[in-house]
């Protein structure tokens, strides 16, 4: 279970989350997992985002870590391809994550 909290004030806002991460393979849980990240593209966008639930997939070929993939996409991609609105940015990001996941799983059927 993940707890995410956002608090707003005239000065801005704060976002917080618990640090608990449990593994489905019997490994010992940890209490210092990062669940909130930031991405800044000067002149384009600045955002905070979080992943919760099963954010890492394991297969015979390795791991697909949603937070890591998201950071890579946000830092490497052409900012103009993210659109002009927050909705367009989220849709473009989701599509790029989906394509990476499909590649990891062996292609799109």
Secondary structure, 3 states (H helix, E strand, C coil): CCCEEEEEECCEEEEEECCCECCCCCCCCECCCCCEEEEEECCCEEEEEECCCCCEEEECCEEEEHHHHHHHHHHHCCHHHHCCCHHHHHHHHHHHHHHHHHHHCCCCC
